[in-house]
Amino acid sequence: MPGARVRAVSDTAMTRQTARDYVDRLERRDWPGLAGLLTDDVVYEMPQTRERIRGRDAFLRFNAEYPGDWHLRVRRLVADGRSAALWLDVRVGVEQQDACVWLEMSERGPISRIVDHWPEPYDPPPGREHLVERW
Amino acid sequence: MPGARVRAVSDTAMTRQTARDYVDRLERRDWPGLAGLLTDDVVYEMPQTRERIRGRDAFLRFNAEYPGDWHLRVRRLVADGRSAALWLDVRVGVEQQDACVWLEMSERGPISRIVDHWPEPYDPPPGREHLVERW
């Protein structure tokens, strides 16, 4: 099915660009620009706290109100059809944390679903020192 | 560049299958099968604990020795050229945790780099109750 293959490649290219734009608009606090990347009924979820935000307006407000002078940099971007995964390097002053972001695109292009994972640093459990090095 | 496009689609298909196989071999404790998916010098990293494991033998041993009757299920798989991202549902008894896994394939196909994020549950910070629902 060559038609389906070209369609899939084209979806992937658009998804990749939208994922890049998503991070760029957040980093620049460009709320109108960010709004243009989202469906009206976008759903945002944070599984670690079991929190969900429904709708573009609430999601924009959540980001605009988010405390701290946070900055985002893409470490890895994987796009596939209408799905994307982002590994972000997030900085607030000297604090650094990774974020894993899962995006789903609607049929017409904008982002319809966002899931954020915020893995925090922790001490390694004992018993595997013989296999690992630390950095 | 139609040639490059077909090449990229083909890489993506192989990467997607390798990512699926990776989870399958782990879930079945099929260590020879898992070994066949890895380069000799595969590097495994856990950024939260700043731990790194070098080489196929050490990585296989790390998994074989990992405590608990853990089970893995793919919640999302995103493949793109020689990169993939996996969102896994990990269960140990009644305990559930998500994992975010980033895979890189070598030019010849096997996995050359694995990065695991293990986001743990936490309580939501105060101040955003007006925007979120809990589940």
Interface residues (C-beta under 8 A of the other chain):
Chain A: R5 A8 V9 T12 R16 M46 P47 Q48 T49 R50 E51 R52 I53 R54 A58 R61 F62 E65 P67 R76 L77 V78 A79 D80 S83 A84 A85 W87 D98 C100 W102 V115 H117 W118 P119 E120 P121 Y122 D123 P124 G127 R128 L131 V132 E133 R134 W135
Chain B: R5 A8 V9 T12 R16 M46 P47 Q48 T49 R50 E51 R52 I53 R54 A58 R61 F62 E65 P67 R76 L77 V78 A79 D80 S83 A84 A85 W87 D98 C100 W102 V115 H117 W118 P119 E120 P121 Y122 D123 P124 G127 R128 L131 V132 E133 R134 W135
